[in-house]
């Protein structure tokens, strides 16, 4: 499952995960008690290993693993309470699960992951379109990516054929160090 908070809201969205039958949860903040509504069931029951962000149109979930296959599809839980899939949502360019993502620079940066092989590729979602972005220093999945400030991010850990202790600092102007 993936979590995201709605900017300016008092809710935490917990997306569907393995064994959830496609059901998401909405919790009130700061109490973490169940909200008075239930999001509709995700169209792909059993989806997991996706990345998620909150958009002005609602929570957006992309990629992941479903029915023994890595995914490129994105699904948006529209403010009207309906899941929108592909189309009208655009697919990511690469099938990927177990990625990491942050809001960064021009948009939403989705990094690494696996499609059966570890990935070094990244994609940037902005203007409702996926764009190729800078490659990671090494292919990795299950890693952590943290936005430090407007121009820096920290990438650490993950799995690269074995557990990785590697840590990298990313700067928009100079890349990874």
N, C-alpha and C positions, 0 to 999 in steps of 0.2 A: 504494500500500500504506500501511497505517497501522501504527504500532507502539504497544505498550503493555507495561508491566511488571507482573507480578503482585506485589502487596504482600507482603513477607515471603518472596518466592520468589527463586530464583536463575536466572530465565529471562526472556528477552525474546521476546514474541510478535510476529511480522511477518505481518500479514494478507495476504490475496490482493491482487493488483494486476493492471493491464492486462498481458496476455501471460503471466500465471502459471498459466493454466488453472484458476483457483480454488484453487491450492495455497498454503498458509501455511507458515511456517517457525517453529521454536522453537529459540532459541539459548541456550546456557548462559552465565551471567555469572560472572565478568567476562571470560572468555576469548573470548566470541562464537563459540565452536565449535558446530557442529550438535549438538542434544540427541539422546538415544537414542530419540526417538519422532517420529512425523510426524502432525500434525493432519490430520483428514479433509478432503477437498476441499470447498470452500464450495459450497452449492447453486446459486449463480449464477456460473458460470465467467465470468471477464472483468470482474467487478465491480471498480470503482475509484472514487476520489473520495469515499469514505465517511468517517465519523468513527468512532472506536473508543474504548472504555474497558474497564477490567477491573472486573468485578463479583464478588461473592462466589460467583456461579453460573458464572463463566467470562468470557471476552472477549465483549463486545457490540459489534457493528458495525451502524451505521444509516445510511440514506440512500445516496447515491452515484449512480453512473452505470452502467447496464447495458442492453445491447441498444438503444442509441440513445434511452434514456429515463432521466430522473432518477427516483429512488426515494424512497419513504417507509418501506419495509420495514426491520425490524431482524432480525438473526440473532444468536443466542447460541450460542457453542461451549460447551455444557454440560460440567461437570466429568466427566460420563460419557463424553465423547468424541464426542457426537452434536450436529450443528447443529440448532437449533430455529429455525423461521421464524415467519411470521405466518399464522395463529395458531400457537402460543399467545402469541407476543410481540406487543405492541401496536405498530402503525405510528406513525411520527412524524406530526404534523398537516400538514406541508408537505413536498412533494417538494423535495429539496435535495441538491446535490453541491458539492464544493469548499468546505465549511463549515469552521469551527474550533470546538473544544470543549474544555472543562476541567471538572474536578470543582470545584464552587463552591457555597457556601451550602448549600441544602437538597439539592442533587443534581448532576446532570450537565447543564451548560449548553451547548447547541448553537446556534451563532450564524451568521447570514448564509448565504452560499452562493449558488447559482444554480439555477434550474429552467428556464433559458432566458432569464430576466431576473434581474438581481442582486436579492438579498433583504436587507431590513433586519430582518426578523422573527427572533426567537429562540424557542427552546423549552427547557424545563427538565424533565428526567426525574427524578422522585422518586416513591417508593411505587409503582413499576412502572406509572406513568402519565405521559403527556406533558401539559405545561401551557404555555400561552402565557406568554412572559416579556417583559421590556422590549425595545423596538426599539433597534437600533443607530442611531448618529447619521446614517448614510448606508448605502444598499445596497452590499454588497461581497461578493466571493468570493475565495478563494485568500489570505485574510488570515491573520495570526498572532494568537493569543490566548494570553496567559501569565498564570497565577495568580501574583500577587505575594505575597499573604498571605491570611488568612481573609476580609478584607473588600474587597480591591482586586485588579483585573485590568487588564492592559494590552492594548489592541487596536491593531495597527499594520499598515500596508501593505495588500496585496491589489490587486484590480482592480475598477475602477468605470467601465468604458468606456475606461479608460487606467490605467496603473499609478498607484497611490495612495501618496503619502508621508505621508498623514494618520496621526496617532497620538492615541489617546484613553486616558484613565485612567478606569476605572469604579470607583465606590464603591457598595457595597450600599445605603447610606443616602441618597446624593445623586445617584446616576446617573452619566452620562458627563460628563466635562469635557475 
